[in-house]
Amino acid sequence: MDVERIEVIDRMRLWPSHAALAGRICRVKWGAWAVYLPGPQLKIMHAVAGRQHCIYHKAPRREEVLGGFDRREGAQDWARAFTTPVLRRVAENWVMFSRLHAAGIGPEPKGLVAIRDYRSFFSRGRGITAGLRLADLTKYPEKAPTTEDELRAAGIIPDYSRASLREQIRGYVSDLNNLRGAMPEEGEAEVAAVEAALARALGQ
């Protein structure tokens, strides 16, 4: 992964109703783990202090999980999610979308984006994040829904709840993120290379 292929955006501000991306006001579509900006076709991962974050209304409080105060079932999964570097999860998404597109069951990943100065209404201050430019699946031809066998044949381990298979757009897999999200099978080297390139692009 070449650093020159990564678009670096200096500043992003995120409110419940809209985003400001390098000074440009953008509409937003909210997901639990990422926000989608339809105009620039960007999917940006939620982050707090450079780590993955979730805004699902049933998600536990980040501070309680990381402080060891949340004893509910699944607390360890939440702790793992909340300590995952956001650049790594974006890298995992890039590798997976590249595989999905090559197999004809996902949108084309058009580029990586790294954001130097990111702040949202939930981020507890400034930090970094990153995301992907993805082709618009609403403009793809309708096809039969992607099956789990097809997903696995493309080198993707499905998310634990199979939401990636239930929540398709026009028969294509569109979202890979969950508490125990989808992962690229045997993708460690590819993911590490992309994560390192994102870090270099941000001067880390």
N, C-alpha and C positions, 0 to 999 in steps of 0.2 A: 504494500500500500504506500503510494507516494504522497508525501505531505502536500505537494503542489495540487493534488486532487481534492484537498480538503478546503472548503470555504470557511474562512474565519470571520465571524461577526463580532464586532466589538462590544455591543450592548443589547440586552433584551430585558424588557420589563413586562410582567405578566399580571393582569388583573382578572377577576372573574368574568368580565364582559369582553375583554379584548387584550391584545398584546401590542407592544411597541417594539419593533425589530429594526435596529439601526435607525431609529427615528420614524419609521413607517408604521402607521396604525394598521393592524391586521385583525380580521375575524378569527375566532377560536372555536374549536370543537373539542370538548373535554373528554379525556379518557382517564382511567384510574391511575395509570402509570406514565402517561404521556399526553401532550396536547398537540392537536393537529391544526395547522394554519392552512386553510384551503387555498388562499391566494398564491403564496409561494410554494405550496405543496410540500410543507415541512412537517415532519413529526419530531417534536422535541421532547426528550425525556424529562420528567419531573426530577428535581434534585434538591437536596439540602446539604450544604457544605461539600459538594462534589460527590455525594453518595445518592444512590437511587432512593426515590420517595414514592409514596402512594397516597392519593387523595380520596380513595373510596370511602364513603361515609361510615362503613362498618370496620374500616381498618383501625387497629389499635393506635394509641398515641405513641409517636416516635420516641419521645423521651422516656416513657414508661418501659417500653420494650428494651431500649438500649441501656437503661439503668437497672435492668433486671427485676423490675417491679411487676411486670405483666406475667402472670403465671398460667394464662389460658393455654389450652391445647393449640399448638401451632406457633407458640411464641418464638421457638427457635427458628422456624422458617421466616418469621417476620424480622428477627434479628439479622439473619443472613441477608435478607433482601435489603434492609436498611443500611447495611454496611458494605454492600456491593458498590464499587466505584462506578459512577454513571458512565464514564468513558468505556469501561469494560462491557456494560450492558448494551451500549450503542454498538460497540464492535461486534458483539454476539448477534445483534439484530442485522447488522450489515452482512455478515457471513450468511445468516439464514435467508435473508431476502435475496441475496445473490443466488443461492441454491434454488429457492422457490421459483425465481424468475427463469432460471435456466431450465427448470422442469416444466415450465408453462403453467404453474399453479399459484403464482404470486406476482405482485407489481414489480416493475423494473425499478431497482434502486439507482437513482440518477446521481447521487453524490452524498458526501458526508459534510456535516456542518458542525463546527465547534464554536462555542460562545464564551468569550472571555469574561464578560461582566454580566452575570445573570441574577435577576432578582424577581421573585414572585410574591404573591400575597401569603404564601405558606413557607417561604424559604429561610426565614430567620436571618436575613442578611444576604450579602452578595456572595456569589460563588461562580462556579463554572457549570456548564452542561454541554450537551451535544445532541445531535439528531441526524436524520436522514431526509433527503429529498426523494420522494416516492412518486411514481407515475399515478395518475388519477384512475382508480379502478372503476369508477362510475362510467368511464368512457371505454372500458374494455368490453368485448363481446361476451354475452352471457354464455356460460358453460355449465355442465353438470357439476355439482358441488365436489370439492376436493375430498377424497377419502383419507382415512388414517394410513392406509397402505401406501397411497401416493405420497403423503407427507413423509413417511419413513423412508420410502424409496429415494426421496430427494435429499436424504441425509439430515432430517430434522427429527428430534425426539419431541413429541407433543407435550404441551403443558399438562400438568397433572389433572386439571379439571376438563380438559379438551375444549376450552372456550375458543381456541384458535380454529377449531373445526366447526363449532356451532355458529360463530359470528363471522361468516364469510361475506364477501361482497361480490355478487355476480358469479359465484362459484370459485372465487380466489381467496386464498388465505391473506388476511389483512392485518392481523394483530397477533403478536407472539408473546406479549408480556402478561404476566400473572404472578401471583405469590410464588408459585413453583412453575415458572414460565418455560416456554419451549427453549430448546438448546440445540446447537449444531452438533451432530454426532462426530466425534473425533475431530473437533474443530479447534483444539487448543492452540496450535501454532498459528492458524489463520487469525484467530481472535487476538492473540498476543501481538501480532504484527499490526493489526488495525488499531488496537488500543495504544500501542507505542506511537503510531503515527499521529493519532489525535492529541496525545500528550505533547509531542514535539510541536505540533501546530499551535498549541497554546503556550509554548515556551516552558514546558515543565520537564 
